């Protein structure tokens, strides 16, 4: 139960609690150090960096026969020469209109049929393409015919006037657009092409339209042969006009495709073919790399990337041949072009393998970064089908995993939405498993790569925020549950959670997902002897229960929660005992043993969880009365010295301290209090100040019992406590003063403190720490109050000199302006003022009155129930030597 002062402090913490992103204030740090029950911290389990880049770690549960290879050979022959085109679900019916090229030109031919076109200068191709785009944009927004149809005579006049404006230049009609030809040979002038829209109908005579057309090369003329239909001799009526409009649109589309094909042919022959020839003839690798870069830019410029370009297979064959060169820089450039051409199936798998093979060497990371290969890999994951390309995704993810281990790629990966892409794939796998009850082929292997990548990415604050924003933690828990038999997947996700729960916001998010507790318990039961997995699960549970009372309660309500932890404790306790025995005395051969440090690490994390759970009143009281909980803790203190394993001994002592707080019936701690006191003597005699502090805190709780007070005097522990007042360490002085306060409740023991120089040391503590620690100053005043009970004159108790010193100190400290005139921030000032007003001032005022006017009838101040000194909160934040960097 919290005392009234603790409740006030709890309210104050709510008022002045900073945002999650800010570090703790000084007031919060001090408050945590003085709470009755303290959480225990520990370092995150260490994950060694892999010496070699492979799909799976050396400690993987997969055998060599049951996992894809990380080493393989790859040649040009590995690729399929013709990459299959994409399969579409809708089959298009053949077009009714099949235009044929005219055998001869007559005046009666339909002007809507395709006409010969002049060759286009390659320099002007992009301008033509732009014009074509503008034409399509206009055509897509309405019919090709104008809203108002001009009479034939007006149309004729308009066209004739345009013809006259061209000053003799010939026209070539392409889908209702006239390209002005500057000379008979078909070469374009330097000025841009002029486009004239004719509305679909005109009265231009074909002899005039096609004059000089015989100068065009034959391969650019309209295809086909046959006689063209005669044109109607009269103006069409409304139904005929509608049919003609439809016919014009259809013809325009076909003619536009022919135009586009011709332009692509010209671009291919003038821009692409020379580069391909250079690739086939050039022997210098650097020159070939430069040509590949040029090829990629040209393909992009001509809109020839993707899988719909008709000469794509010719291009791919050339690129595949270059794979045999065996140059990593060249292979990366080839892979980038091949992926941009949207290969599929076997070829997609092989190009992903090619990049994976190159990425296995760290020295190639700079090449990958310079060529922007990461973007190409992410595009594969983003756009390709997971079900049909699982193996390709596996090697693609393997390469991304390698790169994620390089800090230089971290920001780039996160900015390119790698977190969202991976979580989307994980969601697909979860939904498929839920709906179909089956897994994708190689999905387990793929999940190992994805979760290992996420493990590297969560080091970034931005990645953590993204994971929270898309509710990724429940999805990861779902994967863990579905792939519980896959130890590698579970271990990687446990590593992710180990990192995430080290941050308060992420810890709260996971704690709020109620299903995680049962999941973690199931994993502990399944992998009880698998150290690298269970140590992380227990570490996560320690984080969840460190600051969240609801999480403590929720976990304790899960079926078999505490028994599961105790069974795990027993397993590793036995392993620890066995590892200390020599092989000749029953110990196992070295090959069968876990390293002792790994065994101890599990025990350290387990005792931390038990200490955190004990903070919850209901759970803590039940644990204090359970011999199955207290027994292993006492056994650990008995056989482990602080020199053997400092963190384990200190955490175990902290857990006992939390349990000793509860003064309940049938408490095992109370039944074995003298045995515990004997065990604590070993810590007091050590040279470890952190261990000494924990032992003193337990004595602070236990010294409420008269038998323990007698034990303290018999073993001269009180002298040790008095000596600790000179430690110049506030927490140690605070805990030692608490024990002395409990001793002064017994009148027979007050004289011992006076003889040991305790009064002088107490006043020194008051003088040194009073202005900065009003809780410690309050304890000192309470102890002096008890010592001065029934005195007739202050000098008879403290002596003249000490009495005068004490009067001056109390008078100064009771002056609010002097007492609170410290150079603290506002938060700390409020904290100090609260404790000065609620704790120090009432006791100090009474003590000052007694010193000035002694009154023998005033009774001694009993130790509170429980006394403030005996309900010290556990906090390893002051145990700097026990907190190793994560």
C-alpha positions in Angstrom: 0.0 0.0 0.0 1.2 3.5 -0.7 1.6 6.0 2.1 -0.2 9.4 1.9 3.0 11.0 0.9 3.6 8.5 -1.8 0.1 9.1 -3.2 0.8 12.9 -3.2 4.1 12.2 -5.1 2.2 10.0 -7.5 -0.2 12.9 -8.3 2.8 15.3 -8.6 4.4 12.9 -11.1 1.3 13.1 -13.2 1.3 16.8 -13.2 4.9 17.2 -14.1 5.5 14.2 -16.2 7.4 15.2 -19.4 6.5 13.9 -22.8 7.7 10.5 -23.9 10.4 11.9 -26.2 12.0 13.8 -23.4 14.5 12.4 -20.9 13.5 11.9 -17.3 13.7 15.0 -15.1 15.9 15.1 -12.0 12.7 14.9 -9.8 11.6 11.7 -11.5 15.0 10.1 -11.1 15.1 10.9 -7.4 11.5 9.8 -6.9 12.2 6.4 -8.5 15.2 6.0 -6.3 13.0 6.4 -3.2 9.9 4.4 -4.2 9.0 1.5 -2.0 9.3 -1.1 -4.8 11.8 -0.8 -7.6 12.0 -2.2 -11.0 15.2 -3.9 -12.1 17.0 -3.1 -15.3 19.4 -5.2 -17.3 21.2 -5.1 -20.5 19.7 -6.3 -23.8 20.9 -9.8 -24.9 23.9 -9.5 -27.1 23.6 -10.5 -30.8 27.0 -11.0 -32.4 27.5 -9.7 -35.9 27.8 -12.3 -38.6 31.3 -12.9 -40.0 29.9 -13.8 -43.4 26.9 -12.7 -45.3 24.6 -15.7 -45.8 20.9 -16.3 -46.1 21.0 -18.0 -42.7 23.1 -17.6 -39.6 25.5 -20.3 -38.5 23.2 -21.0 -35.5 20.2 -21.5 -37.7 17.9 -24.4 -36.9 17.7 -25.2 -40.6 20.0 -28.0 -41.9 22.0 -27.5 -45.1 19.7 -29.9 -46.9 16.6 -28.0 -45.9 17.5 -24.5 -46.9 18.3 -22.6 -50.1 21.9 -22.2 -50.9 23.8 -19.0 -50.3 26.6 -20.0 -52.8 25.8 -21.0 -56.4 27.1 -20.5 -60.0 25.3 -18.2 -62.4 26.0 -18.0 -66.2 24.4 -16.6 -69.3 23.0 -20.0 -70.0 21.0 -19.8 -66.7 18.7 -17.3 -68.3 15.9 -18.1 -70.7 16.5 -16.6 -74.1 12.9 -15.5 -74.6 11.3 -14.0 -71.5 7.5 -14.7 -71.5 5.2 -11.9 -72.0 2.6 -11.1 -69.3 -0.6 -13.1 -69.5 -3.8 -11.0 -69.5 -7.1 -12.3 -68.5 -9.1 -10.6 -71.3 -8.8 -11.7 -74.9 -9.4 -8.9 -77.5 -11.5 -9.6 -80.6 -9.8 -8.9 -83.9 -10.4 -5.6 -85.5 -12.9 -5.5 -88.3 -11.0 -2.9 -90.3 -7.7 -4.1 -91.9 -6.3 -1.1 -93.9 -4.2 -1.9 -96.9 -1.7 0.2 -98.6 -2.8 1.7 -101.9 -1.4 0.1 -105.1 -1.8 3.4 -106.9 -3.1 6.9 -106.1 -6.4 8.1 -107.6 -8.6 11.0 -107.0 -11.4 8.8 -105.7 -9.5 7.2 -102.8 -10.8 7.7 -99.3 -8.6 10.2 -97.5 -9.2 8.5 -94.2 -7.0 5.5 -95.2 -3.3 5.5 -94.2 -1.0 7.5 -96.4 2.7 7.1 -96.9 4.8 9.0 -94.4 8.2 10.6 -94.8 11.1 9.4 -92.7 11.7 11.4 -89.5 15.0 12.8 -88.5 16.2 11.0 -85.3 17.0 14.4 -83.8 13.3 15.3 -84.0 11.9 12.1 -82.6 11.3 13.4 -79.2 9.4 16.4 -80.7 7.2 14.1 -82.7 6.6 12.0 -79.6 5.5 15.1 -77.7 3.2 16.0 -80.5 1.8 12.5 -80.5 1.2 12.7 -76.8 -0.7 16.0 -77.2 -2.7 14.5 -79.9 -3.7 11.5 -77.8 -4.5 13.8 -74.9 -6.9 15.8 -77.1 -8.4 12.6 -78.7 -9.0 11.0 -75.3 -11.2 13.9 -74.2 -13.8 13.7 -76.9 -14.5 12.6 -80.5 -12.0 13.4 -83.2 -14.6 15.4 -85.2 -15.1 19.0 -84.3 -18.3 20.0 -82.5 -19.5 21.9 -85.5 -19.3 20.4 -89.0 -18.5 22.9 -91.7 -20.2 22.8 -95.1 -18.1 21.1 -97.7 -17.4 24.4 -99.5 -16.2 26.1 -96.3 -14.0 23.1 -95.4 -12.5 23.2 -98.8 -11.8 26.9 -98.5 -10.1 26.4 -95.2 -8.0 23.6 -96.4 -7.0 25.4 -99.5 -6.0 28.5 -97.5 -3.8 26.3 -95.3 -2.3 24.7 -98.3 -1.4 28.1 -99.8 0.1 29.1 -96.5 2.5 26.2 -96.7 4.2 27.8 -99.7 4.6 24.6 -101.7 5.6 22.2 -98.9 4.0 18.8 -99.1 1.8 17.3 -96.3 1.7 13.8 -94.9 -1.5 13.0 -93.0 -1.2 10.9 -89.8 -4.4 10.3 -88.0 -5.9 13.6 -88.9 -2.7 15.5 -88.3 -0.6 16.9 -91.2 3.2 16.8 -90.8 4.8 19.5 -93.0 7.5 17.9 -95.2 10.2 20.4 -96.1 11.7 18.7 -99.2 11.2 15.7 -101.5 13.8 13.6 -99.8 12.0 13.5 -96.5 14.7 15.3 -94.4 13.2 17.7 -91.8 14.4 21.3 -91.5 15.8 22.5 -88.3 12.5 24.2 -87.2 10.0 22.1 -85.2 7.4 20.0 -86.9 4.2 21.9 -87.6 1.0 20.0 -86.8 -2.3 20.8 -88.5 -5.6 19.2 -87.4 -8.1 18.7 -90.1 -11.1 17.5 -88.1 -11.3 14.2 -89.9 -12.7 15.3 -93.3 -11.4 17.4 -96.1 -11.6 18.0 -99.7 -7.9 18.1 -100.6 -7.1 16.4 -103.7 -4.9 13.3 -103.3 -2.7 14.3 -106.2 -1.8 17.5 -104.3 -1.6 15.7 -101.0 1.0 13.1 -102.2 3.1 15.0 -104.6 6.7 14.0 -104.1 5.6 11.0 -102.1 7.4 8.7 -104.5 10.6 9.9 -102.9 9.9 8.1 -99.6 11.8 5.0 -98.8 9.8 1.9 -99.3 10.1 0.6 -95.7 8.3 3.7 -94.4 5.4 3.6 -96.8 2.0 2.2 -95.9 2.0 -1.6 -95.7 -0.1 -4.0 -97.7 -1.5 -3.9 -101.2 -4.8 -3.9 -103.0 -7.2 -1.4 -104.5 -8.7 1.2 -102.2 -12.4 1.8 -102.1 -13.9 4.8 -104.0 -15.0 7.7 -101.9 -18.6 8.8 -101.8 -19.4 11.4 -104.4 -21.9 13.3 -102.3 -22.1 14.8 -98.8 -23.2 12.1 -96.3 -26.4 12.3 -94.4 -26.6 12.1 -90.6 -26.4 8.3 -90.1 -23.7 8.1 -92.7 -21.8 10.8 -91.0 -21.9 9.0 -87.7 -20.5 5.9 -89.3 -17.8 7.9 -91.0 -16.9 9.4 -87.6 -16.5 6.0 -86.1 -14.6 4.8 -89.0 -12.3 7.9 -88.8 -11.6 7.3 -85.1 -10.7 3.6 -85.8 -8.5 4.5 -88.7 -6.9 7.2 -86.7 -6.0 4.8 -83.9 -4.5 2.3 -86.3 -2.6 4.9 -88.1 -1.3 6.3 -84.9 0.0 2.9 -83.9 1.8 2.6 -87.2 3.3 6.0 -86.6 4.5 5.1 -83.1 5.9 1.8 -84.4 7.9 3.7 -87.1 9.2 6.2 -84.6 10.2 3.4 -82.3 11.9 1.6 -85.2 13.9 4.7 -86.0 14.8 5.3 -82.3 15.9 1.7 -82.0 18.1 1.8 -85.1 19.6 5.1 -84.4 20.0 5.1 -80.6 19.9 1.5 -79.3 21.5 -0.6 -82.0 24.8 1.3 -82.0 25.1 0.8 -78.2 24.3 -2.9 -78.6 27.0 -3.3 -81.2 29.4 -1.6 -78.9 28.5 -4.0 -76.1 29.2 -7.0 -78.3 32.5 -5.7 -79.7 34.0 -3.8 -76.7 36.4 -5.8 -74.5 37.3 -3.1 -71.9 35.0 -3.7 -68.9 34.9 0.0 -67.9 33.8 0.9 -71.4 31.1 -1.8 -71.4 29.9 -0.4 -68.0 29.7 3.1 -69.5 27.8 1.7 -72.5 25.3 0.0 -70.2 24.7 3.2 -68.4 24.2 4.9 -71.7 21.8 2.1 -72.8 19.7 2.4 -69.7 19.3 6.2 -70.2 18.5 5.7 -73.9 15.8 3.0 -73.1 14.3 5.3 -70.5 14.3 8.2 -72.9 12.6 6.2 -75.6 10.0 4.7 -73.2 11.3 1.3 -74.0 11.6 0.0 -70.4 9.0 -2.5 -69.1 7.8 -5.7 -70.7 5.8 -4.4 -73.8 8.6 -3.4 -76.1 8.6 -5.6 -79.1 12.4 -6.0 -79.4 12.8 -6.7 -75.7 13.9 -10.3 -76.2 16.7 -9.2 -78.6 17.9 -6.7 -76.0 17.7 -9.2 -73.1 19.8 -11.8 -75.1 22.5 -9.3 -75.5 22.5 -8.5 -71.8 22.4 -12.1 -70.7 25.6 -12.9 -72.7 27.5 -10.2 -70.8 26.8 -12.0 -67.5 29.6 -14.4 -68.3 32.2 -11.5 -68.1 32.1 -12.0 -64.4 32.6 -8.4 -63.4 30.7 -7.2 -60.3 30.3 -3.6 -61.5 29.2 -4.7 -64.9 26.8 -7.3 -63.5 25.1 -4.7 -61.3 24.5 -2.5 -64.3 23.2 -5.4 -66.3 20.9 -6.4 -63.4 19.5 -2.9 -63.2 18.5 -2.9 -66.9 17.2 -6.4 -66.8 15.0 -5.6 -63.8 13.8 -2.4 -65.5 12.7 -4.6 -68.5 10.4 -6.4 -66.1 11.6 -10.0 -66.6 9.6 -12.7 -64.9 9.8 -16.2 -63.5 13.1 -17.9 -64.0 14.8 -14.8 -65.3 13.6 -12.7 -62.4 14.9 -15.4 -60.0 18.3 -15.4 -61.8 18.8 -11.7 -61.8 17.9 -11.6 -58.1 20.4 -14.3 -57.5 23.0 -12.3 -59.4 22.5 -9.2 -57.2 22.4 -11.4 -54.1 25.7 -13.0 -55.1 27.3 -9.6 -55.6 25.9 -8.2 -52.3 27.5 -10.9 -50.3 30.8 -9.0 -50.4 30.8 -5.8 -48.3 33.2 -4.1 -50.6 30.4 -4.0 -53.2 28.1 -2.0 -51.0 29.4 1.3 -52.5 28.8 0.0 -56.0 25.2 -1.0 -55.1 24.6 2.4 -53.6 26.0 4.3 -56.6 23.9 2.4 -59.1 20.7 2.7 -57.0 20.2 -1.0 -57.0 18.2 -0.8 -53.8 15.4 1.0 -55.6 15.3 -1.8 -58.2 15.1 -4.5 -55.5 12.3 -2.7 -53.7 10.4 -2.3 -56.9 10.5 -6.1 -57.3 9.0 -6.5 -53.9 6.5 -3.8 -54.5 5.2 -4.8 -58.0 5.8 -8.5 -58.5 3.5 -11.3 -57.4 4.6 -12.9 -54.1 3.0 -16.3 -54.7 4.6 -17.0 -58.1 8.0 -15.4 -57.3 8.6 -16.5 -53.7 12.1 -17.8 -54.5 13.1 -14.7 -56.3 11.8 -12.6 -53.4 13.9 -14.8 -51.1 17.2 -13.8 -52.8 16.0 -10.2 -53.3 15.3 -10.0 -49.6 18.6 -11.6 -48.8 20.4 -8.8 -50.7 18.3 -6.2 -48.9 19.1 -7.8 -45.6 22.8 -7.6 -46.2 22.5 -3.9 -47.1 20.4 -3.2 -44.0 23.4 -4.2 -41.9 25.3 -1.3 -43.3 24.5 1.9 -41.5 25.0 3.9 -44.7 21.9 2.4 -46.2 19.6 2.8 -43.2 18.2 6.3 -44.0 17.8 5.5 -47.6 15.9 2.3 -46.9 13.5 4.0 -44.6 13.0 6.9 -46.9 12.1 4.5 -49.7 9.3 2.9 -47.6 11.2 -0.4 -47.0 9.3 -0.8 -43.7 5.9 -0.5 -45.3 6.9 -2.8 -48.2 8.1 -5.5 -45.8 5.1 -5.3 -43.5 2.8 -5.4 -46.5 4.4 -8.7 -47.6 4.1 -10.0 -44.0 0.5 -9.1 -44.0 -0.1 -11.0 -47.3 1.6 -14.1 -45.8 -0.6 -13.8 -42.7 -3.8 -13.4 -44.7 -3.0 -16.3 -47.0 -2.3 -18.6 -44.0 -5.5 -17.5 -42.3 -7.7 -17.9 -45.4 -6.1 -21.0 -46.9 -4.6 -22.7 -43.9 -1.4 -23.2 -46.0 1.9 -21.4 -46.4 3.5 -20.0 -49.5 6.4 -22.2 -50.8 9.6 -21.0 -49.1 7.6 -18.5 -47.0 9.5 -19.5 -43.8 12.8 -18.8 -45.5 11.5 -15.5 -46.8 10.3 -14.5 -43.4 13.7 -15.1 -41.9 15.2 -12.6 -44.4 12.4 -10.0 -43.8 12.4 -10.2 -40.0 16.2 -10.0 -40.0 16.0 -6.8 -42.1 13.4 -5.3 -39.8 15.7 -6.1 -36.9 18.3 -3.9 -38.4 15.9 -1.1 -39.4 14.3 -0.7 -35.9 17.5 1.0 -34.7 16.1 4.1 -36.5 13.6 6.3 -34.6 11.8 6.9 -37.9 11.4 3.2 -38.5 10.0 2.7 -35.1 7.4 5.4 -35.6 6.5 3.8 -38.9 6.0 0.4 -37.4 3.7 1.9 -34.7 1.7 4.0 -37.3 0.9 0.9 -39.4 0.2 -1.4 -36.4 3.0 -3.7 -37.2 3.5 -5.3 -33.8 0.3 -7.4 -33.9 1.2 -8.6 -37.4 4.6 -9.7 -36.1 2.9 -11.5 -33.2 0.7 -13.2 -35.7 3.7 -14.4 -37.7 5.2 -15.7 -34.4 2.1 -17.7 -33.6 1.7 -19.1 -37.1 5.4 -20.0 -37.5 6.0 -21.1 -33.9 7.7 -24.3 -35.2 10.3 -22.1 -37.1 12.8 -21.2 -34.5 14.7 -18.8 -36.8 11.6 -16.7 -37.5 10.7 -16.6 -33.8 14.2 -15.6 -32.8 14.3 -12.8 -35.3 11.0 -11.4 -34.2 12.1 -11.7 -30.5 15.2 -9.6 -31.5 12.9 -7.0 -33.0 10.8 -6.9 -29.9 13.9 -6.8 -27.7 14.9 -3.6 -29.4 11.5 -2.0 -29.6 10.5 -2.6 -26.0 13.6 -0.8 -24.9 11.6 2.4 -25.9 8.7 3.4 -23.8 6.2 4.1 -26.6 6.9 0.8 -28.3 6.7 -1.0 -25.0 3.3 0.4 -24.3 2.1 -0.5 -27.8 3.1 -4.2 -27.4 1.8 -4.4 -23.8 -1.6 -3.2 -25.0 -1.7 -6.2 -27.4 -3.1 -8.7 -24.9 -2.4 -11.8 -26.9 1.3 -11.3 -26.7 1.5 -12.7 -23.2 0.1 -16.1 -24.0 2.2 -16.2 -27.1 5.4 -15.6 -25.1 4.5 -18.2 -22.5 3.9 -20.8 -25.3 7.3 -20.0 -26.8 9.0 -20.4 -23.4 7.3 -23.8 -22.9 8.3 -24.9 -26.4 11.9 -23.7 -26.5 12.7 -24.0 -22.8 16.3 -25.1 -23.4 16.9 -22.8 -26.4 18.9 -20.1 -24.7 19.1 -17.5 -27.5 15.3 -17.4 -27.9 14.1 -17.7 -24.3 16.6 -15.1 -23.0 15.0 -12.6 -25.4 11.5 -13.5 -24.6 12.2 -13.1 -20.9 13.9 -9.8 -21.6 10.8 -8.6 -23.4 8.6 -9.6 -20.5 10.9 -7.7 -18.2 10.5 -4.6 -20.3 6.7 -4.9 -20.5 6.3 -5.3 -16.7 8.9 -2.6 -15.8 6.6 0.5 -15.8 3.2 -0.9 -16.5 1.1 -2.2 -13.6 -1.7 -3.3 -16.0 0.9 -5.4 -17.9 1.9 -7.0 -14.6 -1.6 -7.9 -13.8 -2.5 -9.1 -17.3 0.6 -11.3 -17.5 0.0 -12.8 -14.0 -3.6 -13.7 -15.0 -2.4 -15.8 -18.0 -2.7 -19.5 -17.3 0.5 -20.9 -15.9 2.4 -17.7 -16.1 4.3 -17.8 -12.8 4.8 -21.6 -13.0 6.2 -21.3 -16.5 8.8 -18.7 -15.3 9.7 -20.9 -12.4 10.1 -24.0 -14.5 12.4 -22.0 -16.8 14.3 -20.8 -13.7 14.7 -24.4 -12.5 16.0 -25.5 -15.9 18.7 -23.0 -16.1 19.4 -23.1 -12.4 20.2 -26.8 -12.8 22.3 -26.0 -15.9 24.2 -23.4 -13.9 24.9 -25.9 -11.1 26.1 -28.5 -13.6 28.4 -26.1 -15.3 30.2 -25.4 -12.1 31.0 -29.0 -11.5 34.2 -30.4 -12.9 33.7 -33.1 -15.6 35.0 -35.8 -13.2 32.4 -34.9 -10.6 29.3 -35.3 -12.7 29.7 -32.4 -15.0 28.9 -32.9 -18.6 31.6 -32.8 -21.3 32.3 -29.3 -22.6 30.6 -29.9 -25.9 27.2 -30.5 -24.3 27.3 -27.5 -22.1 26.1 -24.0 -22.7 28.6 -21.3 -21.8 28.0 -20.3 -18.1 27.6 -16.7 -19.0 24.6 -17.6 -21.3 23.0 -19.6 -18.5 23.5 -16.8 -16.0 22.0 -14.3 -18.5 18.7 -16.2 -18.6 18.6 -16.3 -14.8 19.4 -12.6 -14.6 16.5 -11.8 -16.9 14.1 -14.1 -15.0 14.8 -12.6 -11.6 14.2 -9.2 -13.2 10.7 -10.3 -14.4 10.0 -11.6 -10.9 11.1 -8.4 -9.2 8.9 -6.4 -11.6 5.9 -8.6 -11.1 6.3 -8.3 -7.3 5.5 -4.5 -7.5 1.9 -5.3 -8.2 0.2 -5.6 -4.7 -1.9 -8.7 -5.5 0.9 -10.5 -7.4 3.6 -9.5 -4.9 1.7 -10.8 -1.9 1.0 -14.1 -3.6 4.6 -14.4 -4.6 5.8 -13.6 -1.0 3.8 -16.5 0.3 5.0 -19.0 -2.3 7.9 -21.3 -1.4 8.3 -22.1 -5.1 9.1 -18.4 -5.7 11.2 -17.6 -2.7 13.0 -20.9 -2.5 15.0 -20.5 -5.8 15.9 -16.9 -5.0 17.4 -17.9 -1.6 19.2 -20.8 -3.2 20.7 -18.4 -5.7 22.0 -16.1 -3.0 23.4 -19.1 -1.1 25.5 -20.6 -3.9 26.3 -17.5 -5.9 28.8 -14.9 -4.7 28.8 -11.4 -6.0 32.2 -12.0 -7.4 30.9 -14.9 -9.5 28.0 -13.0 -11.1 27.4 -9.5 -9.8 24.2 -8.8 -11.8 22.5 -12.0 -10.9 23.2 -11.6 -7.1 22.1 -8.0 -7.1 18.9 -8.7 -9.1 18.1 -11.6 -6.8 18.6 -9.4 -3.7 16.4 -6.7 -5.3 13.6 -9.2 -5.9 13.8 -10.3 -2.2 13.6 -6.7 -1.2 10.4 -6.2 -3.2 8.9 -9.3 -1.6 10.0 -8.3 1.9 7.9 -5.2 1.6 4.7 -7.1 2.0 4.0 -7.8 5.7 1.4 -10.5 5.1 0.4 -13.7 6.9 2.3 -16.8 5.8 5.0 -14.8 4.2 8.0 -17.0 3.4 10.2 -14.0 3.7 9.1 -13.4 7.2 9.5 -17.1 8.1 13.0 -17.1 6.8 14.0 -13.6 7.8 17.0 -14.7 10.0 18.3 -17.0 7.2 18.0 -14.1 4.8 19.8 -11.8 7.2 22.7 -14.3 7.3 22.9 -14.4 3.5 22.9 -10.6 3.4 26.0 -10.4 5.6 28.0 -11.8 2.7 27.0 -8.8 0.6 27.7 -6.3 3.4 31.2 -7.7 3.7 31.9 -7.4 0.0 33.7 -4.6 -1.8 30.8 -4.0 -4.2 28.9 -0.8 -3.2 25.9 -1.8 -5.4 25.6 -5.1 -3.6 26.0 -3.4 -0.2 23.2 -0.9 -1.1 20.8 -3.7 -2.0 21.6 -5.6 1.2 21.0 -2.4 3.3 17.6 -1.9 1.6 16.5 -5.4 2.5 17.6 -4.8 6.1 15.5 -1.7 6.0 12.4 -3.8 5.5 13.4 -6.6 7.7 14.5 -4.4 10.7 10.8 -3.6 11.4 11.0 -7.0 13.2 12.5 -7.1 16.7 14.3 -10.3 16.0 16.1 -8.7 13.1 17.0 -5.7 15.3 18.6 -8.1 17.8 20.4 -9.8 15.0 21.8 -6.5 13.8 23.1 -5.6 17.2 24.5 -9.1 17.8 26.4 -9.1 14.5 27.5 -5.5 14.9 25.6 -4.6 11.7 24.6 -1.3 13.4 28.2 -0.2 13.4 28.4 -0.9 9.7 25.3 1.2 9.2 26.8 4.1 11.2 30.0 3.9 9.1 27.9 4.0 5.9 26.7 7.5 6.9 30.2 8.7 5.9 29.8 7.2 2.5 28.9 10.6 0.9 26.4 8.7 -1.2 22.9 9.8 -0.7 21.1 6.5 -1.5 23.4 4.6 0.8 23.0 7.2 3.6 19.2 7.2 3.1 19.0 3.4 3.4 21.4 3.2 6.4 19.6 5.9 8.2 16.3 4.0 7.7 17.8 0.9 9.5 19.1 3.2 12.3 15.6 4.7 12.7 14.1 1.3 13.1 16.7 0.5 15.8 15.9 3.7 17.7 12.3 2.5 18.2 13.7 0.1 20.8 14.8 2.2 23.8 17.5 -0.4 24.8 19.3 0.2 21.5 19.5 4.0 21.5 22.5 4.1 23.8 24.4 2.0 21.3 24.0 4.6 18.6 25.1 7.4 21.0 28.3 5.5 21.9 29.2 4.7 18.3 29.3 8.4 17.2 26.0 8.0 15.4 24.6 11.4 16.5 27.6 13.3 15.0 27.4 11.4 11.7 23.6 12.0 11.5 24.1 15.8 11.9 26.8 15.7 9.2 24.3 14.0 6.9 21.7 16.6 7.7 24.2 19.4 6.9 25.6 17.9 3.7 22.4 16.5 2.1 19.6 18.4 3.7 19.2 21.3 1.1 19.2 18.8 -1.8 17.4 15.8 -0.2 14.5 16.6 2.2 13.5 13.0 2.4 16.9 12.1 3.9 16.8 15.2 6.1 13.4 14.0 7.4 14.8 10.5 8.3 17.7 12.1 10.2 15.3 14.3 12.2 13.1 11.3 13.0 16.1 9.4 14.2 17.3 12.3 16.4 13.7 12.7 17.7 13.7 9.1 18.9 17.1 9.5 20.4 16.1 12.6 22.4 13.0 11.0 23.9 12.4 11.9 27.6 15.3 14.3 27.8 15.3 17.2 30.3 17.8 19.2 28.4 19.1 19.0 24.9 22.8 19.2 25.9 22.4 16.0 28.0 21.5 14.1 24.9 23.6 15.8 22.1 26.2 17.8 24.0 26.5 21.6 23.9 28.4 21.9 20.6 26.2 19.5 18.6 23.1 21.0 20.1 24.0 24.5 19.0 24.9 23.1 15.5 21.6 21.3 15.3 19.7 24.5 16.3 21.3 26.6 13.7 20.7 23.9 11.0 17.1 23.4 11.9 16.4 27.2 12.0 18.0 27.7 8.6 16.2 24.7 7.0 12.8 25.8 8.3 13.2 29.2 6.6 11.4 28.6 3.3 13.3 31.3 1.5 16.7 29.9 2.5 15.7 26.2 2.3 14.3 26.4 -1.2 16.8 28.9 -2.7 18.6 26.4 -4.8 19.7 26.6 -8.4 17.3 24.0 -9.7 15.0 24.0 -12.6 11.3 24.6 -11.9 10.4 20.9 -12.0 12.9 20.1 -9.3 12.0 23.1 -7.2 8.4 21.9 -7.1 9.6 18.5 -6.2 11.8 19.8 -3.3 9.0 22.1 -2.1 6.5 19.2 -1.8 8.9 17.1 0.3 10.0 20.0 2.4 6.4 20.9 3.2 5.0 17.4 3.7 7.9 15.5 5.2 10.7 17.6 6.5 9.0 20.7 8.0 6.5 18.9 10.4 9.2 16.7 12.0 11.9 19.4 12.0 9.6 21.9 13.7 8.8 19.4 16.4 12.5 18.6 16.9 13.4 22.3 17.1 10.7 22.9 19.7 12.0 20.0 21.8 15.6 21.3 21.6 14.4 24.8 22.7 12.0 23.6 25.3 12.5 19.9 26.3 9.4 18.1 27.5 9.9 14.7 28.9 6.3 13.5 28.3 6.6 13.5 24.5 6.8 10.0 23.2 9.2 8.7 20.6 8.2 8.7 16.9 7.6 5.1 16.0 8.7 3.8 12.7 5.8 4.2 10.2 3.9 1.1 9.2 5.8 0.4 7.1 8.4 3.1 7.9 9.6 5.2 5.0 13.0 3.8 5.4 11.8 0.2 5.2 9.9 0.6 2.0 12.8 1.6 -0.3 12.0 1.3 -3.9 14.4 -0.8 -6.0 16.2 1.0 -8.7 19.3 -0.2 -10.5 19.6 3.2 -12.0 22.2 3.9 -9.3 23.9 0.6 -10.0 26.1 2.0 -12.7 28.6 -0.9 -12.6 25.8 -3.4 -13.3 24.4 -1.6 -16.3 26.4 -2.5 -19.4 25.6 -0.7 -22.6 23.1 -2.4 -24.9 
